[in-house]
Structure formats: C-alpha cells, structure tokens
Amino acid sequence: MKAVLVEKFDCIENIVIKDVAKPDLSTGMVRVRIQAAAVGFVDGLKVQGLYQTKDPLPFTPGSEFAGIVDEAAADVGGLAPGTPVIGMVRNGGLAEYICAQAQDLFVTPKGIAPEVGASFFANYLTALYALSARAKLQGGETLLVLGAAGGVGIAAVQVGKLLGARVIAAASTEEKRQFAIKYGADAGVDYTHEGWRDELKGLTGGHGADVIYDPVGGDLSLQAFRSIAWNGRHLVIGFASGIIPALRFNLPLLKGGALLGVDLAQIGRREPDVRDQVIAQLFGWLSKKTLVPVVGKVFAFEEFHDAFKAMTTRSALGKMVVRIG
Ligand SMILES: NC(=O)c1ccc[n+]([C@@H]2O[C@H](COP(=O)([O-])OP(=O)(O)OC[C@H]3O[C@@H](n4cnc5c(N)ncnc54)[C@H](OP(=O)(O)O)[C@@H]3O)[C@@H](O)[C@H]2O)c1
C-alpha cells in the first residue's frame, strides 16, 4: 500500500509517499481503508521534529481519518467489514490502510462524507470540551475566538454559537474574518491592528470577553487577557504563533479572570466520562446536521505537501483534508 513516510525529521518538501506493507491485524484492532485524512498544525510540527513529543521513526503522519472497515480482529464486535468509521489516533492517517484500536473508531453517522468525517473529531472535541466542560460557557455570554479561521478556531466559532454565545472572531485578514462570520461569528476584529482591544471594548459595551478561546499564544494572549470580563475564563488551547506567553499573576488578580488549560490528548485518560458525554453530544449534532463541520480545502493524496504548506504559511482557512483512494 502507499503511505506518507517520515524516515527522518525533515522539512515537509523532503517527505514522500512510499510503498509499504499493508498493516497486520492483531487483538482488539480494526484495519480501515482510509478515504480521507486531515492535516493539523501539530502534524506539521511532528514531521519536522518540532513538536513537544517525538514519534519514533519511521512513522506516517495524520491523526484523524475517515474510511471503511476492511477487517476486524476476531475479538472485536460491532465493526463489520464495510462499516464507515471516523478515527482519531496518534499517527498513521496519511496512508491507504491503517490498523487502529477499536476504541479509537466511531461509526460515521449516515450522510457524512469522508472529507467531513476526517476533519471533525479533534477540533470539535477540543472546542466543545473546552467551552462546555472547562469554561462552562453560558448562553448570552461573549466568546472571543483568536485565530478564528484556523482549524480549531472555526470549530470554536461554530460550537460557541451552538452553546448560545455571542461570538467575536479575531483573525489577521479580512478574508479570514469573513470566513468566520460565514460560519456563524457575530462580528470580527483585526487583532493585527494596535487598537483592536478598543474595538473589542466597543463591541462588548465595555464588558470584555467572558470566555477567550486561544490557540495562538504569544503577545496576543497577553493583550487578550487584558480584555477579559470580570469572572472571565481564558482557555489555553495552543501556540500557533510559536511563542508561549508568560502571564504575570497580578493580571488574573486585577481582572478577576481565570486561565484554564485544555489538552485533548489527556481527556480520555483523566476524564473518560466527560469525554464520552462530549463525543455523544457532538455525534448527536452531526447526525441531525445541527453541526456541519467546516472542510477547509481538499487535496489529492499526491498533493499532501500543499496541505501541510497551507498550515505553515498561515494561509489555511478551516481544516486541510487529503483525499486518499
Ligand atoms: N489543546 C489541544 O488539545 C489542542 C487541540 C488541537 C489543536 N491545538 C493547537 O491549536 C493550535 C492551532 O491549531 P490549528 O490546527 O487550528 O492550526 P491552524 O488551522 O493553522 O490555525 C492557527 C491560526 O493561528 C493563527 N496564527 C498566528 N500566528 C501564526 C503563525 N505564526 N503561524 C501559523 N498560524 C498563526 C492563524 O490565524 P491568523 O492568521 O488569523 O492570525 C491561524 O489561522 C496549534 O498550536 C495546535 O497545537 C491544541
């Protein structure tokens, strides 16, 4: 089978598709024929060896995919060959086949295209877990989403609206702000302008943001925290800017605000019940089409480099997806 193979940590241009053995089944595993895989910001870092944890070499990047069950191990029930599934794994998605633990696979609701299934899981799970379980976002509150047109950002815009918040989308270009507005944001602000906090103040009648969803980091995080409402919650999602900010402790004191960390990788182990509730709510929304996940751009398998490049050049709108097979 064909798979993107990282044999040494390198720039994306040097990573190629290779012929590798089709993965063997073992106990508790299911082999899936992949139809689409998503590329996230973290995948780009992992390929280059720049992520905080390093996958053992060689590896195939891609932690989210959608496909069809090819074969399930004898001890696995409920996932017969031909069943459409969505999966979230550590890596291996950018390949024609993958063997995944049955517990990491979810039956795709009817009518959901593989591209949509592949772009759904991580970003929307992060958004709903962060906004509901961590920040306890209430209907009528103001949610400020930084990097609002990116993969996790646009998911937070949509989920924030579904939870009844007023959503303000902060992004660097008019195209990105309009993209966020198209998917439900009530207003946009250009956070590359020095006066953006005044604009935010105007948009919230001086109140500030009750919840800040922050996948960007850097100085922008510090500026955003200064605009938090009393009893506000600032969700630490990631550092797409490449800079981890250092917040002085007097600011939460003066602002009456809280800093809340979110790590998707740990939810299943630390809060399995909460994770299951969040997943059930997401799949409910997906089945009823209350939530239609945003597929940013779809690339052919051979063009997978371009999906990575869109992330590293800050040009991606929504999630980048690679069609396989
Ligand atoms: N905590 C968790 O569990 C969790 C889960 C998923 C992802 N994440 C993290 O969330 C972050 C964003 O991931 P993503 O997949 O949404 O990425 P993405 O689609 O590339 O979006 C990131 C956004 O950050 C902004 N940005 C600001 N400075 C940037 C820079 N120097 N380079 C690139 N983007 C920059 C861009 O918006 P503007 O151009 O509008 O500024 C961009 O749209 C990553 O750090 C990722 O690790 C965390």
Ligand as a Chemical Component Dictionary entry (heavy atoms), coordinates in Angstrom:
data_LIG
# 
_chem_comp.id                   LIG 
_chem_comp.type                 NON-POLYMER 
_chem_comp.pdbx_formal_charge   0 
_chem_comp.three_letter_code    LIG 
# 
loop_
_chem_comp_atom.comp_id 
_chem_comp_atom.atom_id 
_chem_comp_atom.alt_atom_id 
_chem_comp_atom.type_symbol 
_chem_comp_atom.charge 
_chem_comp_atom.model_Cartn_x 
_chem_comp_atom.model_Cartn_y 
_chem_comp_atom.model_Cartn_z 
_chem_comp_atom.pdbx_ordinal 
LIG N1  N1  N 0  -5.108 21.915 23.345 1  
LIG C1  C1  C 0  -5.496 20.994 22.498 2  
LIG O1  O1  O 0  -5.984 19.936 22.881 3  
LIG C2  C2  C 0  -5.368 21.267 21.013 4  
LIG C3  C3  C 0  -6.131 20.556 20.069 5  
LIG C4  C4  C 0  -5.972 20.869 18.708 6  
LIG C5  C5  C 0  -5.056 21.879 18.326 7  
LIG N2  N2  N 1  -4.329 22.524 19.293 8  
LIG C6  C6  C 0  -3.373 23.591 18.945 9  
LIG O2  O2  O 0  -4.055 24.681 18.376 10 
LIG C7  C7  C 0  -3.158 25.433 17.569 11 
LIG C8  C8  C 0  -3.817 25.733 16.247 12 
LIG O3  O3  O 0  -4.032 24.539 15.519 13 
LIG P1  P1  P 0  -4.860 24.561 14.152 14 
LIG O4  O4  O 0  -4.822 23.175 13.619 15 
LIG O5  O5  O -1 -6.150 25.247 14.345 16 
LIG O6  O6  O 0  -3.920 25.484 13.251 17 
LIG P2  P2  P 0  -4.328 26.477 12.074 18 
LIG O7  O7  O 0  -5.504 25.949 11.347 19 
LIG O8  O8  O 0  -3.078 26.741 11.315 20 
LIG O9  O9  O 0  -4.785 27.809 12.822 21 
LIG C9  C9  C 0  -3.911 28.552 13.595 22 
LIG C10 C10 C 0  -4.237 30.020 13.484 23 
LIG O10 O10 O 0  -3.270 30.708 14.286 24 
LIG C11 C11 C 0  -3.013 31.988 13.733 25 
LIG N3  N3  N 0  -1.582 32.271 13.751 26 
LIG C12 C12 C 0  -0.997 33.302 14.382 27 
LIG N4  N4  N 0  0.317  33.297 14.201 28 
LIG C13 C13 C 0  0.607  32.235 13.438 29 
LIG C14 C14 C 0  1.818  31.711 12.896 30 
LIG N5  N5  N 0  2.998  32.300 13.148 31 
LIG N6  N6  N 0  1.743  30.593 12.125 32 
LIG C15 C15 C 0  0.569  29.999 11.896 33 
LIG N7  N7  N 0  -0.618 30.444 12.389 34 
LIG C16 C16 C 0  -0.600 31.565 13.148 35 
LIG C17 C17 C 0  -3.562 31.978 12.298 36 
LIG O11 O11 O 0  -4.643 32.887 12.271 37 
LIG P3  P3  P 0  -4.423 34.440 11.855 38 
LIG O12 O12 O 0  -3.669 34.463 10.561 39 
LIG O13 O13 O 0  -5.801 34.920 11.772 40 
LIG O14 O14 O 0  -3.632 35.040 12.978 41 
LIG C18 C18 C 0  -4.094 30.565 12.074 42 
LIG O15 O15 O 0  -5.326 30.565 11.402 43 
LIG C19 C19 C 0  -1.892 24.601 17.445 44 
LIG O16 O16 O 0  -0.915 25.140 18.321 45 
LIG C20 C20 C 0  -2.325 23.227 17.912 46 
LIG O17 O17 O 0  -1.255 22.524 18.503 47 
LIG C21 C21 C 0  -4.476 22.232 20.603 48 
# 
loop_
_chem_comp_bond.comp_id 
_chem_comp_bond.atom_id_1 
_chem_comp_bond.atom_id_2 
_chem_comp_bond.value_order 
_chem_comp_bond.pdbx_ordinal 
LIG N1  C1  SING 1  
LIG C1  O1  DOUB 2  
LIG C1  C2  SING 3  
LIG C2  C3  SING 4  
LIG C2  C21 DOUB 5  
LIG C3  C4  DOUB 6  
LIG C4  C5  SING 7  
LIG C5  N2  DOUB 8  
LIG N2  C6  SING 9  
LIG N2  C21 SING 10 
LIG C6  O2  SING 11 
LIG C6  C20 SING 12 
LIG O2  C7  SING 13 
LIG C7  C8  SING 14 
LIG C7  C19 SING 15 
LIG C8  O3  SING 16 
LIG O3  P1  SING 17 
LIG P1  O4  DOUB 18 
LIG P1  O5  SING 19 
LIG P1  O6  SING 20 
LIG O6  P2  SING 21 
LIG P2  O7  DOUB 22 
LIG P2  O8  SING 23 
LIG P2  O9  SING 24 
LIG O9  C9  SING 25 
LIG C9  C10 SING 26 
LIG C10 O10 SING 27 
LIG C10 C18 SING 28 
LIG O10 C11 SING 29 
LIG C11 N3  SING 30 
LIG C11 C17 SING 31 
LIG N3  C12 SING 32 
LIG N3  C16 SING 33 
LIG C12 N4  DOUB 34 
LIG N4  C13 SING 35 
LIG C13 C14 SING 36 
LIG C13 C16 DOUB 37 
LIG C14 N5  SING 38 
LIG C14 N6  DOUB 39 
LIG N6  C15 SING 40 
LIG C15 N7  DOUB 41 
LIG N7  C16 SING 42 
LIG C17 O11 SING 43 
LIG C17 C18 SING 44 
LIG O11 P3  SING 45 
LIG P3  O12 DOUB 46 
LIG P3  O13 SING 47 
LIG P3  O14 SING 48 
LIG C18 O15 SING 49 
LIG C19 O16 SING 50 
LIG C19 C20 SING 51 
LIG C20 O17 SING 52 
# 
